[in-house]
Amino acid sequence: MQDTVLIVDDDEAVRTMLYKVIRSNGIQAELAATGEQALKMLEQTPFDLILLDINMPGMDGFQVVQVLRQRGNQTPIILISGRQEDYDTLYGLDIGADDYVTKPFNPVVLGAKVKAMIRRSKAARFGGRDMICAGPFRYDTVTLRFYKNDREVPLSSKENTMMRLFIDNVNRVFSKDMLYSLVWGEAIVDENAIMVYVNRLRQKIEDNPSKPRYLQTVRGLGYRFVV
């Protein structure tokens, strides 16, 4: 069954943009314009994740989170807001949201966050192993082990994070800035760090690292993983 995300935002333009982001990642999406409408939809239909705006007329996003958690609904929630204050982030997480994204956001980064959160949620819910498979590779999201042709490939912590991102987003191009954000967070890293880690991964996963087949450079744009 295909994953489904509920998008809740009172701004039609933002709803449309979020819908396109979610659909471009191969995920179904439903739309709600108010917190009240979202709660009614959630009573009738289960969703794999909720993208929830904070600033809405009537019931705001914080109130929606509180109602859902009080009802025992544990659907993962990513709050989306134009607010930049740390207080809002901490408050949203404290009352039960799972993540927080501020506008303007990078669509590729948001798509990666959504897919990763849905996958983690399903693995925790079913208590079983969640394997990501692509070509000769597979990644166990429970043990965080990576395999090629059923043989484990040892990875360092950063290599592991980067490989997980690539295998979870086959054929998607990631710029250096995107990789900095998704792998290192807000940390400032050396300009050559991405290239160093890409080369390390190639040494471990490629049949011929000097002519990479899987982890390719897209000239002028960044890197992508293909199988």
Disulfide bonds with the S-S distance in Angstrom:
none
